[in-house]
Amino acid sequence: MAPLTPWLVLAGLGAFHGLNPAMGWLFAVALGLHRGSRKVVLLSLIPIAIGHAISIAVVAAAVVALGFVVDERLLQITAGVLLVGWAIYYLAYGHRHRVRIGMTTGMVGLGVWSFLMATAHGAGLMLVPVLIPLCLAASPARELTATGSLPIALAAVGVHTAAMLAVTLAMALLVYEWLGLSILRRGWINFDLIWAAALVATGIVLIV
């Protein structure tokens, strides 16, 4: 990969997550409309971003930890199988396990909701193909160190979350101020189907 490519991929995936209403902006807008406050919309984005970042960070930490004890090729195959399996499960049963948080929830509850939604969607798993070469790139001596890998993993989480937050903010304000939630009834992209297809495609690439 070119030096900037993995970072652009991380940002692109973050932007896609931010565009997906199930990842946060829909809840932020609904909560703002319920309480009649743009400030609530903006404040809601903070726990949404934090919850998403924690979910991604858990996966990044797991990738770094496994990189010390598992061969990189085996890690790729395992991640690929997990991605395909997760996509199949998500399409078959994901709708039965929606995280339900009411409009009376506080910021902590919203952060928990965001963490669970990102985890349920396999958001962190989709980053594995980028995290493996980015965080587990060995030194010339083929040595991996936590002091070298962890800062890169944290930076990856930061780039992804920043892109996700920027797009989530833009979508939330656009829908809250001008479009309204009726846009979802007039026809919205099926992000769940696109996401599942992306998980399968990425998994196959990793396996092959």
Secondary structure as GFF3:
##gff-version 3
##sequence-region A 1 208
A	DSSP	alpha_helix	5	19	.	.	.	ID=ss1
A	DSSP	three_ten_helix	21	23	.	.	.	ID=ss2
A	DSSP	alpha_helix	25	35	.	.	.	ID=ss3
A	DSSP	alpha_helix	38	67	.	.	.	ID=ss4
A	DSSP	alpha_helix	72	93	.	.	.	ID=ss5
A	DSSP	three_ten_helix	94	97	.	.	.	ID=ss6
A	DSSP	alpha_helix	107	120	.	.	.	ID=ss7
A	DSSP	alpha_helix	123	126	.	.	.	ID=ss8
A	DSSP	alpha_helix	128	135	.	.	.	ID=ss9
A	DSSP	alpha_helix	146	174	.	.	.	ID=ss10
A	DSSP	pi_helix	175	179	.	.	.	ID=ss11
A	DSSP	three_ten_helix	181	184	.	.	.	ID=ss12
A	DSSP	alpha_helix	191	207	.	.	.	ID=ss13
###
